[in-house]
């Protein structure tokens, strides 16, 4: 599970006949890193792993909803004086919910890693980053979308801009944004 790298990015661009000009590998990597940061800040999707910590003073339950999800792994988990292991709970990684084997009480301290799954990176993030990169390297004015109507007299051409690469990228980013958020607790 890795994000697209400069080498594979250049191979894909070349295979589609898109020039990356005189940009060095360092320039391309910087642009790629900035795109990942933009995507993370706009969508709240934890593309890169983020260490998180939750503390609940008077915990008493057999279920815990973590503030951030999805959860890649649990680093440490303690309720009261008991250190919990994976034998003590079942983790729903996608929803960030821990189901404890018994009701437990006390000060809860949990540290975990928040990151999207390998499947999401391979099937959503990498193709989206490639299309974003492609869009920035090509002339956006040449991507007007599919022609929706043509008028012969006095020549009129209309485009369906909803099929342009920019519109498709924007739609995919919004879908990703709708999938990732944090939980808000009422105090």
Secondary structure per residue as TSV (DSSP state, phi and psi in degrees):
chain	resnum	aa	ss	phi	psi
A	1	X	-	360.0	96.9
A	2	X	-	-137.0	151.8
A	3	X	-	-69.8	158.1
A	4	X	-	-55.8	138.1
A	5	X	-	-107.7	171.7
A	6	X	H	-62.5	-39.7
A	7	X	H	-61.9	-50.2
A	8	X	H	-69.3	-31.7
A	9	X	H	-62.7	-46.1
A	10	X	H	-63.3	-39.1
A	11	X	H	-63.0	-44.2
A	12	X	H	-65.7	-42.5
A	13	X	H	-61.8	-45.5
A	14	X	H	-62.5	-41.1
A	15	X	H	-64.6	-26.2
A	16	X	T	-95.4	6.1
A	17	X	T	72.6	26.4
A	18	X	-	-103.8	127.6
A	19	X	-	-87.2	136.8
A	20	X	-	-101.6	13.4
A	21	X	T	62.2	-144.0
A	22	X	T	-95.6	21.1
A	23	X	-	-71.4	131.3
A	24	X	-	-75.8	166.8
A	25	X	H	-59.4	-35.7
A	26	X	H	-65.6	-40.8
A	27	X	H	-64.4	-43.8
A	28	X	H	-65.1	-39.7
A	29	X	H	-65.3	-40.7
A	30	X	H	-62.1	-44.2
A	31	X	H	-63.3	-42.6
A	32	X	H	-63.6	-44.8
A	33	X	H	-60.7	-40.7
A	34	X	H	-65.5	-37.5
A	35	X	H	-65.0	-39.8
A	36	X	H	-63.2	-44.3
A	37	X	H	-62.3	-43.0
A	38	X	H	-60.2	-46.8
A	39	X	H	-62.7	-42.9
A	40	X	H	-65.3	-41.9
A	41	X	H	-71.4	-33.4
A	42	X	H	-79.7	-37.5
A	43	X	H	-98.8	-16.0
A	44	X	-	65.9	11.7
A	45	X	-	-76.5	121.9
A	46	X	-	-77.8	81.2
A	47	X	-	-70.3	-46.5
A	48	X	S	-91.4	148.7
A	49	X	-	-63.4	139.4
A	50	X	E	-127.6	125.4
A	51	X	E	-77.8	130.3
A	52	X	E	-125.6	157.8
A	53	X	E	-143.1	129.8
A	54	X	E	-116.5	138.5
A	55	X	E	-130.2	128.4
A	56	X	E	-127.2	120.3
A	57	X	E	-66.9	-52.8
A	58	X	E	-114.2	61.9
A	59	X	E	-73.4	137.6
A	60	X	E	-156.8	98.4
A	61	X	E	-172.8	175.5
A	62	X	E	-114.3	14.8
A	63	X	E	-145.1	143.2
A	64	X	E	-135.3	126.2
A	65	X	E	-101.2	115.5
A	66	X	-	-73.0	150.5
A	67	X	S	-64.7	-38.4
A	68	X	B	-117.6	143.0
A	69	X	-	-152.6	158.9
A	70	X	S	-72.2	163.6
A	71	X	E	-109.8	123.9
A	72	X	E	-80.3	-45.7
A	73	X	E	-161.2	161.2
A	74	X	E	-102.8	123.8
A	75	X	E	-84.0	-47.5
A	76	X	E	-151.8	148.6
A	77	X	E	-148.1	121.4
A	78	X	E	-139.7	132.9
A	79	X	E	-124.7	121.1
A	80	X	T	62.0	-125.3
A	81	X	T	-100.5	2.7
A	82	X	E	-96.4	123.1
A	83	X	E	-82.9	123.7
A	84	X	-	-93.9	146.9
A	85	X	-	-118.5	176.3
A	86	X	G	-63.4	-14.3
A	87	X	G	-73.6	-18.6
A	88	X	G	-93.5	-5.2
A	89	X	E	-156.9	166.0
A	90	X	E	-119.3	131.2
A	91	X	E	-106.4	125.6
A	92	X	E	-92.1	99.0
A	93	X	T	-62.0	-41.6
A	94	X	T	-65.7	-38.1
A	95	X	T	-98.8	-7.7
A	96	X	T	65.8	39.0
A	97	X	E	-115.2	130.4
A	98	X	E	-106.8	128.1
A	99	X	E	-105.4	110.2
A	100	X	E	-79.5	149.9
A	101	X	E	-67.7	-29.0
A	102	X	E	-141.0	165.3
A	103	X	E	-71.4	130.1
A	104	X	E	-125.9	151.2
A	105	X	E	-134.6	151.9
A	106	X	E	130.8	-170.4
A	107	X	E	-71.3	122.0
A	108	X	E	-103.2	128.7
A	109	X	E	-132.4	120.7
A	110	X	E	-133.1	135.4
A	111	X	E	-118.8	134.6
A	112	X	E	-150.8	167.4
A	113	X	E	-108.5	126.5
A	114	X	E	-102.8	117.9
A	115	X	-	-162.3	147.6
A	116	X	-	-66.5	160.6
A	117	X	-	-75.6	164.9
A	118	X	H	-59.4	-39.9
A	119	X	H	-60.0	-43.1
A	120	X	H	-65.8	-42.4
A	121	X	I	-63.7	-47.5
A	122	X	I	-67.4	-40.0
A	123	X	I	-100.2	-19.4
A	124	X	I	-118.5	-53.3
A	125	X	I	-68.7	-53.0
A	126	X	H	-60.3	-46.7
A	127	X	H	-62.6	-36.5
A	128	X	H	-66.4	-44.1
A	129	X	H	-61.9	-40.3
A	130	X	H	-62.1	-45.4
A	131	X	H	-65.4	-37.2
A	132	X	H	-63.9	-41.3
A	133	X	H	-64.6	-46.0
A	134	X	H	-59.8	-42.1
A	135	X	H	-62.6	-41.3
A	136	X	H	-70.1	-28.5
A	137	X	H	-85.7	-24.2
A	138	X	S	-94.5	167.4
A	139	X	-	-80.3	108.6
A	140	X	G	-57.7	-26.9
A	141	X	G	-70.1	-18.3
A	142	X	G	-84.3	-7.1
A	143	X	-	-107.7	77.8
A	144	X	-	-91.0	-7.6
A	145	X	-	100.4	-172.0
A	146	X	E	-80.5	143.3
A	147	X	E	-69.1	127.2
A	148	X	E	-104.5	-25.3
A	149	X	E	-157.6	151.9
A	150	X	E	-133.9	134.6
A	151	X	E	-116.5	130.4
A	152	X	T	-79.8	-50.3
A	153	X	T	-70.3	128.4
A	154	X	T	61.3	23.7
A	155	X	T	31.0	105.3
A	156	X	E	-131.2	130.5
A	157	X	E	-126.6	129.5
A	158	X	E	-116.8	142.2
A	159	X	E	-114.7	145.1
A	160	X	E	-89.8	95.7
A	161	X	G	-70.4	-10.8
A	162	X	G	-69.6	-14.1
A	163	X	G	-101.9	5.2
A	164	X	S	-71.0	157.2
A	165	X	H	-60.4	-41.3
A	166	X	H	-60.2	-43.3
A	167	X	H	-67.0	-39.2
A	168	X	H	-66.6	-39.6
A	169	X	H	-62.6	-47.5
A	170	X	H	-58.7	-41.9
A	171	X	H	-64.3	-43.8
A	172	X	H	-66.0	-37.5
A	173	X	H	-64.0	-43.4
A	174	X	H	-65.0	-36.3
A	175	X	H	-64.6	-40.6
A	176	X	H	-65.6	-41.2
A	177	X	H	-60.8	-39.8
A	178	X	H	-68.1	-19.2
A	179	X	H	-87.7	-19.3
A	180	X	-	-126.5	127.1
A	181	X	-	-156.4	-176.7
A	182	X	B	-112.6	161.7
A	183	X	-	-86.9	142.1
A	184	X	-	-114.2	126.6
A	185	X	-	-101.9	143.0
A	186	X	-	-83.8	132.0
A	187	X	-	-95.5	360.0
